[in-house]
Amino acid sequence: MHRLKLMVDRELPDGRLVVINNSRENAPVGVVFTSLFAEDVSRAGEEFIHERVGPSTPIALTLESVEWFRRSLHVVPFGHSAAVQLSGEGLAALRTQLAARVDGRFLFLCAD
């Protein structure tokens, strides 16, 4: 299981990404995310069913900055969303997958 997992929601006009920290701990500035993957989520009654779509994409994206409620932080707080700036290898792949995403599909960045 991955230590840190951010769900990527969307790209902002300024190029930053809105993410949701699905981890049980804060994601600090400087962390390097090493994999990108997609999951389809559907609902059966009260249950949510997560299905991995395709293989993980190896990446090396560094969390450069975090804006949370118009304040700069040194972490993406666990359980919260934030606008983040990423840099490194895999940014183009992330943006391509984000633009081609279909309803019910979610993208995740993971770090070990």
Residue frames as a rotation matrix with the C-alpha (Angstrom) as fourth column:
MET 1
0.581 0.814 0.000 0.00
0.814 -0.581 0.000 0.00
0.000 0.000 -1.000 0.00
HIS 2
-0.100 -0.597 0.796 1.19
0.544 -0.703 -0.459 3.52
0.833 0.387 0.395 -0.74
ARG 3
-0.519 -0.185 -0.835 2.10
0.839 -0.300 -0.455 5.84
-0.166 -0.936 0.310 2.13
LEU 4
-0.501 0.329 -0.801 0.87
-0.127 -0.943 -0.308 8.99
-0.856 -0.053 0.514 0.38
LYS 5
-0.544 0.435 0.717 -2.00
0.831 0.395 0.391 9.10
-0.113 0.809 -0.577 -2.12
LEU 6
-0.590 0.355 -0.725 -3.37
-0.185 -0.934 -0.306 12.26
-0.786 -0.046 0.617 -3.72
MET 7
0.046 0.672 0.739 -6.46
0.872 0.334 -0.358 12.23
-0.487 0.661 -0.571 -5.92
VAL 8
-0.915 -0.363 -0.174 -6.12
0.212 -0.802 0.558 14.72
-0.343 0.474 0.811 -8.79
ASP 9
-0.028 0.992 -0.122 -9.35
0.481 -0.094 -0.872 16.63
-0.877 -0.083 -0.474 -9.33
ARG 10
0.807 0.322 0.495 -8.59
0.588 -0.364 -0.722 19.20
-0.052 0.874 -0.483 -12.04
GLU 11
-0.399 -0.908 0.131 -6.11
0.917 -0.395 0.058 21.65
0.000 0.143 0.990 -13.52
LEU 12
0.374 0.456 -0.808 -6.52
0.497 -0.834 -0.241 25.35
-0.783 -0.311 -0.538 -12.79
PRO 13
0.964 0.053 0.262 -6.04
0.256 -0.464 -0.848 28.02
0.076 0.884 -0.460 -15.49
ASP 14
0.627 -0.773 0.099 -2.65
-0.779 -0.618 0.106 28.94
-0.021 -0.144 -0.989 -13.97
GLY 15
0.089 -0.595 -0.799 -1.38
-0.542 0.644 -0.540 25.35
0.836 0.481 -0.265 -14.40
ARG 16
-0.716 -0.266 0.646 -1.66
-0.697 0.334 -0.635 24.29
-0.047 -0.904 -0.424 -10.76
LEU 17
-0.481 0.536 -0.694 -3.61
0.017 0.797 0.603 21.15
0.877 0.278 -0.392 -9.91
VAL 18
0.030 0.554 0.832 -6.37
-0.973 -0.174 0.151 20.69
0.229 -0.814 0.534 -7.37
VAL 19
-0.476 -0.257 -0.841 -5.73
-0.106 0.966 -0.236 17.54
0.873 -0.023 -0.487 -5.36
ILE 20
0.604 0.604 0.520 -7.37
-0.680 0.050 0.731 15.78
0.416 -0.795 0.441 -2.43
ASN 21
-0.525 -0.844 0.113 -5.13
-0.753 0.399 -0.523 14.09
0.396 -0.360 -0.845 0.12
ASN 22
0.555 0.749 -0.361 -6.54
-0.548 0.656 0.519 10.57
0.625 -0.090 0.775 0.56
SER 23
-0.298 -0.767 -0.569 -3.71
0.121 0.561 -0.819 9.59
0.947 -0.313 -0.074 2.91
ARG 24
0.685 0.451 -0.572 -3.76
0.593 0.110 0.797 9.25
0.423 -0.886 -0.192 6.65
GLU 25
0.098 -0.691 -0.716 -0.96
0.753 -0.419 0.508 11.81
-0.651 -0.589 0.479 6.95
ASN 26
0.650 0.069 -0.757 0.05
-0.228 -0.932 -0.281 15.17
-0.725 0.355 -0.590 5.56
ALA 27
0.587 -0.481 0.651 1.80
0.809 0.371 -0.456 15.27
-0.022 0.795 0.607 2.16
PRO 28
0.358 -0.491 -0.795 4.85
0.323 -0.734 0.598 17.54
-0.876 -0.470 -0.104 2.61
VAL 29
0.876 -0.243 -0.416 6.35
-0.478 -0.548 -0.686 19.91
-0.061 0.801 -0.596 0.05
GLY 30
-0.111 -0.990 -0.088 9.34
-0.983 0.097 0.157 18.13
-0.147 0.104 -0.984 -1.50
VAL 31
-0.013 0.153 0.988 7.78
-0.177 0.972 -0.153 14.66
-0.984 -0.177 0.015 -1.59
VAL 32
-0.663 -0.244 -0.708 8.29
-0.736 0.035 0.677 12.84
-0.140 0.969 -0.202 -4.89
PHE 33
0.380 0.836 0.395 5.35
-0.563 0.548 -0.619 10.94
-0.734 0.013 0.679 -6.33
THR 34
-0.615 -0.787 0.059 6.48
-0.522 0.461 0.718 7.83
-0.592 0.411 -0.694 -8.19
SER 35
-0.850 0.348 0.395 3.32
0.513 0.715 0.475 6.40
-0.117 0.606 -0.787 -9.73
LEU 36
-0.589 0.731 -0.345 0.20
-0.748 -0.655 -0.109 7.63
-0.305 0.193 0.932 -11.48
PHE 37
-0.939 0.329 0.097 -2.84
0.342 0.878 0.334 5.40
0.024 0.347 -0.938 -11.88
ALA 38
-0.559 0.827 0.057 -6.55
-0.731 -0.525 0.436 5.56
0.391 0.202 0.898 -12.63
GLU 39
-0.904 0.413 0.108 -9.51
0.289 0.779 -0.556 3.90
-0.314 -0.471 -0.824 -10.94
ASP 40
-0.496 0.861 0.112 -13.09
-0.214 -0.246 0.945 3.62
0.842 0.445 0.306 -12.09
VAL 41
-0.967 0.245 0.067 -15.55
-0.034 0.135 -0.990 3.96
-0.251 -0.960 -0.122 -9.24
SER 42
-0.428 0.895 -0.125 -19.10
-0.210 0.036 0.977 2.71
0.879 0.445 0.172 -9.40
ARG 43
-0.649 0.298 0.700 -21.80
-0.751 -0.098 -0.653 2.19
-0.126 -0.950 0.287 -6.82
ALA 44
-0.457 0.551 -0.698 -23.75
0.049 0.800 0.599 -0.96
0.888 0.240 -0.393 -6.01
GLY 45
0.500 0.683 -0.533 -26.33
0.668 0.088 0.739 -0.10
0.552 -0.725 -0.412 -3.38
GLU 46
0.987 -0.160 0.014 -24.41
-0.122 -0.693 0.711 1.39
-0.104 -0.703 -0.703 -0.46
GLU 47
0.391 -0.887 0.245 -21.06
0.493 0.427 0.758 -0.04
-0.777 -0.175 0.605 -1.65
PHE 48
0.660 -0.337 -0.671 -18.49
-0.683 -0.641 -0.351 1.78
-0.312 0.690 -0.653 -3.75
ILE 49
0.723 -0.402 0.562 -16.55
0.475 0.880 0.019 -0.47
-0.502 0.253 0.827 -6.11
HIS 50
0.439 -0.695 -0.570 -13.02
-0.682 -0.670 0.292 0.62
-0.585 0.261 -0.768 -7.11
GLU 51
0.769 -0.195 0.609 -11.47
0.468 0.820 -0.330 -0.93
-0.435 0.539 0.722 -10.20
ARG 52
-0.077 -0.886 -0.458 -7.92
-0.071 -0.453 0.889 -0.16
-0.995 0.101 -0.028 -11.33
VAL 53
0.930 0.366 0.014 -7.79
0.026 -0.027 -0.999 0.89
-0.366 0.930 -0.035 -15.00
GLY 54
0.749 -0.662 -0.025 -4.66
-0.022 0.012 -1.000 -0.15
0.662 0.749 -0.005 -16.87
PRO 55
0.211 -0.774 -0.597 -1.13
0.903 0.389 -0.184 -0.23
0.374 -0.501 0.781 -15.50
SER 56
0.686 -0.127 -0.716 0.45
0.383 -0.774 0.504 2.42
-0.619 -0.620 -0.482 -13.28
THR 57
0.724 -0.497 0.478 2.58
0.296 -0.403 -0.866 5.01
0.623 0.768 -0.145 -15.05
PRO 58
0.160 -0.727 -0.667 6.02
0.973 0.005 0.229 5.55
-0.163 -0.686 0.709 -13.50
ILE 59
0.674 0.071 0.735 6.59
0.262 -0.954 -0.148 9.23
0.691 0.293 -0.661 -12.76
ALA 60
-0.260 -0.695 -0.671 8.89
0.961 -0.116 -0.252 11.44
0.097 -0.710 0.697 -10.68
LEU 61
0.137 0.445 0.885 6.79
0.316 -0.866 0.387 14.48
0.939 0.227 -0.259 -9.75
THR 62
-0.700 -0.462 -0.544 7.90
0.676 -0.181 -0.715 16.70
0.232 -0.868 0.439 -6.89
LEU 63
0.513 0.848 -0.133 5.39
0.826 -0.446 0.345 18.64
0.233 -0.287 -0.929 -4.81
GLU 64
-0.429 -0.760 0.488 6.72
0.669 -0.631 -0.393 22.22
0.607 0.157 0.779 -5.08
SER 65
-0.947 0.153 0.284 4.04
-0.282 -0.820 -0.498 24.34
0.156 -0.552 0.819 -3.39
VAL 66
-0.476 0.824 -0.309 0.67
0.843 0.527 0.108 24.11
0.252 -0.209 -0.945 -1.66
GLU 67
-0.846 0.353 0.400 -2.13
-0.404 -0.914 -0.047 26.67
0.349 -0.201 0.916 -1.41
TRP 68
-0.518 0.672 -0.529 -4.91
0.764 0.641 0.067 25.83
0.384 -0.370 -0.846 1.04
PHE 69
0.499 0.806 -0.319 -7.75
0.865 -0.485 0.127 28.32
-0.052 -0.340 -0.939 1.60
ARG 70
0.791 -0.202 0.577 -5.58
0.157 -0.845 -0.511 31.09
0.591 0.495 -0.637 0.04
ARG 71
0.679 -0.634 0.369 -2.69
-0.652 -0.289 0.701 30.36
-0.338 -0.717 -0.610 2.41
SER 72
0.220 -0.704 -0.675 0.67
-0.575 0.466 -0.673 28.86
0.788 0.536 -0.302 1.51
LEU 73
0.785 0.012 0.619 1.42
-0.538 0.508 0.672 25.72
-0.307 -0.861 0.406 3.51
HIS 74
-0.312 -0.937 -0.157 4.29
-0.944 0.287 0.160 23.27
-0.105 0.199 -0.974 3.64
VAL 75
-0.903 0.104 0.416 1.90
0.077 0.994 -0.080 20.28
-0.422 -0.040 -0.906 3.40
VAL 76
-0.369 0.908 -0.198 -1.35
-0.496 -0.013 0.868 19.13
0.786 0.419 0.455 1.82
PRO 77
-0.529 0.157 0.834 -3.25
-0.816 0.174 -0.551 18.35
-0.231 -0.972 0.036 5.04
PHE 78
-0.983 0.184 -0.006 -4.64
0.177 0.954 0.241 14.82
0.050 0.236 -0.971 5.19
GLY 79
-0.306 0.952 -0.014 -8.31
0.858 0.270 -0.437 14.69
-0.412 -0.146 -0.899 4.24
HIS 80
0.265 0.368 -0.891 -8.21
0.071 -0.929 -0.363 18.13
-0.962 0.033 -0.272 2.58
SER 81
0.574 -0.093 0.814 -8.01
0.819 0.048 -0.572 19.54
0.014 0.995 0.103 -0.93
ALA 82
0.261 -0.551 -0.792 -5.45
0.118 -0.797 0.593 22.11
-0.958 -0.248 -0.143 -2.07
ALA 83
0.988 -0.119 -0.100 -4.04
-0.125 -0.226 -0.966 23.76
0.092 0.967 -0.238 -5.17
VAL 84
0.479 -0.858 0.186 -0.54
0.165 0.296 0.941 22.43
-0.862 -0.420 0.284 -5.78
GLN 85
0.598 -0.458 -0.658 2.37
-0.801 -0.314 -0.510 23.04
0.027 0.832 -0.554 -8.11
LEU 86
0.684 -0.391 0.615 4.22
0.180 0.908 0.377 19.92
-0.707 -0.148 0.692 -9.32
SER 87
0.429 -0.587 -0.686 7.40
-0.898 -0.359 -0.254 19.61
-0.098 0.725 -0.681 -11.33
GLY 88
-0.367 -0.713 0.597 9.35
-0.559 0.682 0.471 16.78
-0.743 -0.161 -0.649 -12.89
GLU 89
-0.909 -0.087 -0.407 8.94
-0.385 0.547 0.743 13.77
0.158 0.832 -0.531 -15.12
GLY 90
-0.732 0.679 -0.049 5.37
0.681 0.732 -0.035 12.70
0.012 -0.059 -0.998 -15.81
LEU 91
-0.553 0.530 -0.643 3.60
-0.010 -0.776 -0.631 16.05
-0.833 -0.342 0.434 -15.75
ALA 92
-0.625 0.307 -0.718 2.65
-0.781 -0.247 0.574 15.76
-0.001 0.919 0.394 -19.44
ALA 93
-0.786 0.321 -0.528 1.30
0.154 0.929 0.336 12.24
0.598 0.183 -0.780 -18.88
LEU 94
-0.671 0.542 -0.505 -0.76
0.597 -0.009 -0.802 13.45
-0.440 -0.840 -0.318 -15.92
ARG 95
-0.507 0.472 -0.721 -2.23
-0.442 -0.861 -0.252 16.33
-0.740 0.191 0.645 -17.91
THR 96
-0.726 0.217 -0.653 -3.02
-0.581 0.315 0.751 14.04
0.368 0.924 -0.103 -20.86
GLN 97
-0.744 0.449 -0.495 -4.83
0.530 0.848 -0.027 11.53
0.408 -0.283 -0.868 -18.63
LEU 98
-0.625 0.508 -0.593 -6.64
0.355 -0.491 -0.795 14.33
-0.696 -0.707 0.127 -16.82
ALA 99
-0.581 0.375 -0.722 -7.90
-0.702 -0.680 0.211 15.82
-0.412 0.630 0.659 -20.11
ALA 100
-0.576 0.310 -0.757 -9.09
-0.503 0.596 0.626 12.40
0.645 0.741 -0.187 -21.37
ARG 101
-0.981 0.155 0.117 -10.75
-0.019 0.519 -0.855 11.35
-0.193 -0.841 -0.506 -18.11
VAL 102
-0.442 0.892 -0.098 -14.31
0.026 0.122 0.992 10.04
0.897 0.436 -0.077 -18.31
ASP 103
0.132 0.589 0.797 -17.05
-0.860 -0.332 0.388 10.32
0.494 -0.737 0.462 -15.66
GLY 104
0.946 0.289 0.144 -16.48
-0.318 0.751 0.579 7.93
0.060 -0.594 0.802 -12.79
ARG 105
0.504 -0.848 -0.164 -12.71
0.675 0.505 -0.537 7.75
0.538 0.160 0.827 -13.36
PHE 106
0.975 -0.218 0.045 -10.31
-0.188 -0.694 0.695 9.14
-0.120 -0.686 -0.717 -10.80
LEU 107
0.441 -0.895 -0.073 -6.55
0.130 0.144 -0.981 9.77
0.888 0.423 0.180 -11.09
PHE 108
0.988 -0.144 -0.063 -4.13
0.062 -0.014 0.998 9.23
-0.145 -0.989 -0.005 -8.23
LEU 109
0.258 -0.963 0.075 -0.54
-0.456 -0.190 -0.870 10.19
0.852 0.190 -0.488 -7.50
CYS 110
0.983 0.087 -0.162 1.29
0.084 0.570 0.817 7.91
0.164 -0.817 0.553 -5.08
ALA 111
0.085 -0.970 0.226 4.51
-0.689 -0.221 -0.690 8.07
0.719 -0.097 -0.688 -3.10
ASP 112
0.493 0.046 -0.869 5.98
0.360 0.899 0.252 5.32
0.792 -0.436 0.427 -0.95
